[in-house]
């Protein structure tokens, strides 16, 4: 067939899909079509790229691949097929056939073995390192001798079986496996004398990760490969390397992971990994220092007290608010760090509360002109009095919210009830200043009314008798300067708190509210709903209650 005829036939070439049936008739390959029909059951297909000059050969399939021994007809078939056509078992590349025919002309003069070796496509993976042999050496290699010889490149067939189905087969070099993995070295040594070692690894979690771990055995610089892989997959590779005792892989993974930041998910994976595997102390010392704190519980409690004290003395308002949100999120039980957060020392928090109340008392003395002007420092005189009072009230409420979340606020009720000196200064202070004290009382009333604060009857009675009157006076200012306070919730909680007292005490406090509301109207909290409940309990059901008490 001349060149003209070749071009004419090549122009009529059409691509076809490989379905393992006979290929469609073609003028340029009638003998190939006939040969394929004849030897359809004997043809061996390697899934994935192959590289004859590497130390390892990878074969991925659903079942274990056939024996590497090939008949002459099969080798001749592989030699006739264009290697650039074979992309995958089900696809054929639509390339020009002219070059393929030229290659067929030259390959017809070569031996069947050489044609088979030369026709194998180059591997796209750079993970398997080997010395590149010269073409003369390659052409004289016998495939059966290369794959079957002890210590040769392909004398181990590693069969990986995934948990939920699927198989991956790796044909590798026994010398590489034995020199890198102690587990595989023991298995190979126990099967000495065989031409082909067959090793099966069942229950593999991730076939891809296991394959990448094996590929690292052929890497000269594993660290560079890990940089491309990333932290999440490096943790998975570390787990596989530890399981097969691939020490060079373990060391490289630990060094890489110690030098990079982790997400919280990656940190949890590492914590779980370190509980299941024991690594060399010299190699994992730095990793353990990042994962586990060596500080005692007392040190952590002192740290919490130091953080809280620093916030209450912070002079910058924006920084103080930001730090409050941060520390409150860390210390509250509802935070995401609840599992790892130790109990805080209640005495330390109450000590800080007492300190803030002492400062607040001094500021109210200044507001009522009870403190001499010369006793004030320059720093105190440089800021407005209202701002300094508001700062201390914010600090007290910040501590109170943490105590309420930890269910430690019962003693704070007694502490606030016993502030008799502050109550006296409240009567003498300006309304635009004294309402700050009622902000603390509002937090306590809301906690009691919403069942978040549980204290005895004496504590509830003392709190309402001491701070209910000041709340009625300051309610108007609280409405104008809410500072995040929910006034509707406050009104509802005040009524519910009053209803927890004995009926005789309820009578006194409700009468006080009734007089205040009749004079001030909207400047006073609306407790009408709670007043109706008290009325029914006191008078409409009073006869029934009296009868029970008489019996």
MARKE-974676 format. One record per residue (C-alpha): x, y negated, z; residue in one letter. Coordinates in steps of 0.001 Angstrom, whole numbers, plus 524288, in hexadecimal, padded with zeros to 5 digits. Example, Ala and Ser with C-alpha at 12.3 -4.5 7.8 and 13.67 -1.06 7.14 Angstrom:
<rs>
8300C8119481E78A
835668042481BE4S
</rs>
This chain:
<rs>
800008000080000X
8061E7F3277FBF1X
806167E64380342X
7FABB7E0F67FB80X
7F25A7EC787FED6X
7F6177EB4B80D1FX
7F1E37DD3180DE2X
7E5157E04A80738X
7E2467EB3B810B8X
7E6C57E30281C30X
7DD077D85D818D7X
7D1EC7E22A81A01X
7D6A67E6948276FX
7CC677E54F831F1X
7CDCA7E678840C2X
7C7387F1C0847D3X
7C43C7F532855D8X
7CB20800D685BACX
7C0BF80A4C860C7X
7C9778165686091X
7C24681B1A85444X
7C7ED81BCB846A6X
7CBE680E6A84173X
7C4738093D835A4X
7C9AC80D1982849X
7D4358040182382X
7DBE88042E816D6X
7E89C8017081DD8X
7E7BE80C3D8282FX
7DFEC817FD82346X
7E9AD8217882910X
7E8C881A948364EX
7D9F981BB58368EX
7DAA582A2D83330X
7E56182C5583D28X
7DD788256C847A0X
7D1BA82E168451AX
7DA0183A3B845C4X
7E115836ED8524FX
7D69082F388596AX
7D6538384C8650DX
7E51B838C586639X
7E81182A22865ACX
7ED458242F87241X
7EA3E815FA87561X
7F22E80E0887ECFX
7EA7E8031F88548X
7F2467F6BD88723X
7FF4F7F2748816EX
80B1F7FB698820DX
8196E7F83988278X
823278031687F76X
82F157FBEB88481X
829BC7F874891ECX
82B867FFE789E79X
81CD5801D789FB2X
8113B804F38971AX
803778009389AE9X
7F764807F88969AX
7E9E78034A89B08X
7DE4180C33898A0X
7D27E8125589EC8X
7D91B81FAA89F0AX
7E6EB824A089FB6X
7ED83823108925DX
7F1BD82EBD88A2EX
7FF26834DA88A50X
809CF82C3C8849BX
80DE98373D87B5CX
8093C8340286D88X
8085783C1386136X
80F1483811854BDX
8023A8351184E26X
7FE6E82BF685931X
80B868252E858E0X
80A3B823AD84A30X
7FCBC81DD484C2EX
8018F813DA85608X
80CAA8106F84CE6X
8034380DB9841C4X
7FA5B804C0849ABX
7FDCA7F67684A96X
800E37F386858F6X
7FBC67E5AC8579CX
7EE647EB27854A2X
7ECE57F1DA861C4X
7E7FB7E7BE86BA0X
7DF577F087873F0X
7D8517FDAE87262X
7CC597F70786CB6X
7D1C67EBC1864BCX
7DA127EA638587EX
7E0D77DDED8549AX
7DD1E7D8FC846DCX
7EB017D6538422EX
7F0967D67483494X
7F3B17E41783000X
7FEC67E06F826D8X
808F67E06B83179X
803E07ED45836BFX
8060A7F3F3829DFX
813EE7EEDE82953X
8163D7F47A836CEX
810678017B83275X
81A10801F98272DX
825B28006683060X
8205A8093883B1FX
81E688147B8318BX
82D328163B83108X
82E968170C83FEDX
82D348231184835X
820078259E84EC0X
825C38230A85C45X
82B8E8162185834X
81EF68120A851C3X
8175F8150A85E00X
8209580D76866C9X
82163801D285DA8X
812BD8010785BF2X
80FE97FF3486A7FX
80BE17F10686D09X
813CA7E89787626X
80EE47E7508840CX
809B07D9EA887DBX
80CF07DC0A8962CX
819FC7D6FD89AB9X
818FF7DDE18A7D4X
820277EA348A3C6X
82E8E7E7418A258X
837F07EFFA89ABBX
844407EF52892E3X
841167ECA78849FX
847157F78A87C76X
84C4C7F58986ECDX
843DD7F940862F9X
84D2D8043D85F79X
84B6880A3186CD2X
83CA3808BB86C26X
83B9A80F4385EEFX
842AC81B4B863D8X
83A6081D108701BX
831B4828E087142X
824E1824C0877DCX
822D2831EB87E34X
830658316F88400X
82EE782370888E2X
821F4825B188FA4X
824B6832EB89545X
83291831DD899EEX
834CF831038A89BX
8383D823218AC63X
833F181E2689F0BX
82B228128289D2CX
81E34819EF89D01X
81FB5825998A5F8X
81564821748B019X
806E7820BF8AD68X
80070818A68B80EX
7F1B581AB48B852X
7EA7580FCD8BF9DX
7DC2B8124E8C300X
7D391807218C745X
7C9B38089E8D246X
7BDAE805748CA3FX
7C23C80C968BE16X
7CC2C80A1B8B380X
7D9DD80F138B134X
7E6A9808B78AD6BX
7F256810E68A922X
8001B80B788A9D8X
80B47812FF8A394X
8178180E7C8AA80X
8259B811A28AD84X
8282881A128B963X
834FD8131B8BC15X
82E47805C98BCE1X
8235080ACE8C5A0X
82C668123C8CEAEX
835D5806D08D029X
82B077FD1E8D3B1X
820B0804C18DB27X
8239880DE98E661X
8164E8144C8E4E5X
8183D817908D693X
8264281B8E8D937X
82175825EC8E2B3X
8173582AE48D92DX
820F582BCE8CE0BX
82B0A832A68D689X
820E183CA18DAA2X
81E30840268CC60X
82C42841668C7B7X
82EC38496F8BB7DX
8229D845A48B3DCX
8236983F778A685X
817C8836978A929X
8140E831F28B6D3X
8057A82FF48B8AFX
801A5827538C437X
7F394823F88C771X
7EFA38185F8D00CX
7E12C819468D3E8X
7D85380ED08D9D3X
7DF688033F8D3B9X
7D8A77F67C8D74FX
7DD4D7EE8E8CBA4X
7E3D27F4F38BFF5X
7E8C97E80D8BA8CX
7EFA67E46F8C72FX
7F5E97F1EB8C82EX
7FABF7F0BA8BA2CX
8006C7E32F8BCC8X
807607E87F8C8C7X
80DA37F3468C09FX
8119F7E91E8B674X
818E67E17A8C0DEX
822147ED088C269X
8277B7E9948B502X
829097DB168B82CX
8366E7D5C08BB42X
830D57C96F8C1ACX
824037CCDE8C84DX
822837BF498CE41X
820DC7B8E58C0EDX
816447C28E8BD5AX
80F157C01F8CA33X
80EB77B17E8C777X
806FA7B45C8BB14X
7FE547BE608C1BAX
7F9BE7B5988CCEDX
7F7587B7168DB73X
7EAD47BF148DB49X
7F0047C9B58D25BX
7FD467C9568D925X
7F65B7CD538E5BDX
7F0247D8D38DEAEX
7FD5B7DCA88D901X
803427DBC78E6A0X
7F91B7E5718EB89X
7FC047EF1C8E092X
80AB47ED648E236X
809957F0438F0B5X
801787FC638EDEBX
80B468025C8E465X
816F57FD238EC38X
81BF37F4848E147X
825357ECE28EA18X
82A577E3768DFEFX
81C677DFCD8DC67X
8189C7DE2A8EABAX
8242C7D5538ED75X
821B87CCE98E171X
813307CB868E46BX
8159D7C7AF8F289X
81FA37BD748EEADX
816AF7B7C58E464X
80A867B7958ED0EX
811C87B15D8F860X
8160D7A5F68EFC1X
808A37A21D8EA4EX
7FC1B79C9D8F062X
7F07E7A5B28F2A3X
7E1F67A3DA8F214X
7D9E67A8AE8FD88X
7D5807B47B8F58AX
7E3957B7F08F23DX
7E7867B65590071X
7DCDC7BFCF904B0X
7E1B57C9BF8FAA5X
7EF7D7C8868FFFDX
7EAD77CA2190E08X
7E3867D67690A46X
7EF557DB7C902CDX
7F8877D97D90E4BX
7EF637E11891737X
7EFCC7ECE990E0EX
7FE367ECE090A54X
80A637EB009125BX
815037E39C90B39X
823507E1EA90E4AX
824C77D7D49190EX
82FF57D0A891297X
828287CF45905FFX
81AE87CBFE90BCDX
81F427C35691723X
81C3A7B69791014X
80F117BBA590B62X
80B0B7BFCE9190AX
80EE77B26B91E43X
805147AC4C914E7X
7FA497B619917B3X
7FAF77B7549267BX
7FCF87ACFA930D5X
8060B7B03D93BFFX
7FFB27A6369450FX
7F7F27AA7D950E8X
7E9C97A72C95401X
7EE2379D3D95E30X
7F6127961A953F1X
7EA507956994AE8X
7E1AD7903A955CEX
7EBA7785CE95913X
7EC2E7824F94AB8X
7DD5F7808494A71X
7DE0D7778095638X
7E90976FD594FECX
7E15076E2794359X
7D5397697C94A77X
7DD0C76000952D6X
7E3BF75A83946CEX
7D69C757FF9404DX
7D0F8750D094BEFX
7DCC2747C794C6FX
7DDCD7459E93DB7X
7DD427372193A5EX
7D9CB7382592BD5X
7CB1B73A0D92A00X
7CBCA740BA91CC1X
7D65974A2D92108X
7CF0A74CF992DABX
7C27C7506592678X
7C9C87591D91CE8X
7D0DC76049927D0X
7C43C7621092F60X
7BE0376909923F2X
7CA347716D92252X
7CBB9775909308DX
7BD287776093294X
7BCAD78082926E9X
7C8027885392C89X
7C3517894693A8EX
7B4AF78B3A938AAX
7AFBD7992793880X
7A7FD796A592C28X
7B4687940D92453X
7BA6179D9091A8EX
7C5CA79FB2923F1X
7BD2E7A54592EB8X
7C3167B2EB92E1DX
7D0EE7AE2493038X
7CDFF7A31C939BDX
7D1187A61694822X
7C9057A0E595355X
7CC12792FB95721X
7CF1B78ED0964F6X
7C2F67885196A7FX
7CA6E7814D97530X
7D32877AA496B3BX
7C7757754B963DBX
7C0D97705097026X
7CD6A769C897425X
7CD727624C9674AX
7BEFE75EFE9693CX
7C1C375996976BAX
7CCBF7515E9713FX
7C3DB74B98966CEX
7B96574877970D7X
7C35A7417A97955X
7C7567391496DC7X
7B8F97369496AABX
7B6697323897896X
7C19B7286C977D8X
7BC427230296B1AX
7AECE721029712DX
7B53371A2397C7DX
7BB47711079728FX
7AE2470F4F96BCFX
7A79570B7097891X
7B2EE7026E97C68X
7B60770B5D987DEX
7C44170CD8983B9X
7CDBC70164984CBX
7D21B6FC04977B2X
7E07B6FC7897B65X
7DFFC70B4C97D6DX
7DD2570D9B96F16X
7E89F7112996658X
7EB8870A379598CX
7E7DF7166395202X
7DA70716D495885X
7D821708619564FX
7DB4D70988947E3X
7CF43711E6944A8X
7C0CC70EBF9466DX
7BAC671435952B5X
7AF5571A4494B75X
7B899721C194270X
7C04C7271794DF2X
7B3F272B7C9550DX
7AEB0731DD948C4X
7BB8B73910946DBX
7BB0873F329546EX
7ACC974321952D5X
7B02B74989945D7X
7BB0D750F594CA0X
7B1E0755BD95754X
7A7A275A1594D7FX
7B221760FE94587X
7B64E768DB95165X
7A82876B4495556X
7A4C4770FB94806X
7B00977AA194901X
7ABD677E82956C5X
79DC37804E95240X
7A21E788E494703X
7AA377910A95075X
79EF97914A95A61X
7A76C78AB19648CX
79FBC77E089665CX
7984B78160972E2X
7A2A177B0B97B5EX
7A28976EFB972C9X
7947276C79976FFX
798DB76BBA9852BX
7A44D7632D98139X
79B5C7599A97A30X
7913C7598298510X
79BA17559098EF8X
79F8B7494E9878BX
798DA7406299156X
7A2927356998F4FX
7A0137354E980A7X
791737349098366X
793807285A98BADX
79BC4722169811DX
79173725BB97715X
7879E71D1497E24X
790E77117397DA1X
796477133596FD9X
7911C70D1396363X
786F77151695B9DX
78FEF7150594FB5X
79A2E71C1B957ECX
792C172463961AFX
78B5C72C3195756X
798297337D9548BX
7963C73B0496142X
788E473F8E95CBAX
78F5F745AE950D0X
7957874FAF95A02X
7887375200960BBX
781F1753C695377X
78B1475F139500FX
787B4765C595CE3X
778FB763A295B40X
7792C7693494D71X
781087750D951E8X
77766777B195D05X
76B55775A695495X
7705B77E91949BDX
774527895A95367X
782E678824950B7X
78601783DC95E9EX
781AF78CA3969C8X
78325786FF97765X
77C3B788AC98453X
7703378119988A4X
7780B77860991DCX
781567745A986DDX
776177713C97D94X
76EE47699C987FCX
77AFE761E598BB8X
77E2775E9E97D81X
770797599997A68X
76EF47520598703X
77C2374B5E984F0X
77C367489697633X
76DFB748CD971C2X
76BBE73AA0975FDX
778017356896F0EX
773EE73CE5962CBX
766C2735D9962B4X
76DC4728C096363X
777D272BF6958CFX
76EEA732EB94F22X
76CE0726AF946F3X
77B82724A29456AX
77D70732F39424BX
773A17317A93732X
77B377260493199X
788B172C29933AEX
7863B73A97931E8X
7942A73EB892E74X
78F8274BBE92944X
7853574DFE933C7X
778377541D92FA4X
76E0B74BEE93695X
76277754D693379X
769F17606293900X
76D4B7583E944F8X
75F05754BA94790X
75AB6762DA94630X
765D4767CB94ECFX
7633475DC995984X
755067623F95A7DX
758DE7709895AC2X
7631C76DF996537X
759267672196DDCX
74FE7772B396CBBX
75A5277BC3972B8X
7594D7748497FD4X
74FA07775198AB7X
74285770C09883EX
744487671799363X
751117621B98D8DX
74AC7761E498026X
7402E759079859AX
74A1874EF898A65X
7520274E8797DD1X
7463274E96974B4X
740467433C97C25X
74D1873BDB97AA7X
74CDA73E7596C02X
73E8973A6196AF6X
7413172D2A9711AX
74D4472AEB9688DX
7464172EDA95C1BX
73AA67260295F17X
743E071A5996055X
74DF071CF495596X
746E57256A94BABX
7502E729EA940DFX
75BF2725DA94912X
758C27317B951ACX
758AF7400294DE5X
74B6F7459794A3BX
748D2750F495381X
73A2D751C19510AX
73A6F7601394D1BX
741B87643E9596AX
738D675B6496191X
72CB97629295C7CX
732B876FAE95FFDX
735D176AD196D97X
727E1765AE96F04X
721C6772CD96B6AX
72AD377A449746FX
72895770F897FC1X
719E576E9197F51X
712917773D975BCX
718DB7838597AF2X
71B1C77E7C9889EX
70F8E785C998E6BX
7147C792B498925X
722117901298E7DX
71C7C78C5499BD0X
714CB798FF99C54X
720F87A0FC9996BX
728A6799EB9A408X
71DBE79C0B9ADDDX
71D9E7AAB49AB53X
</rs>
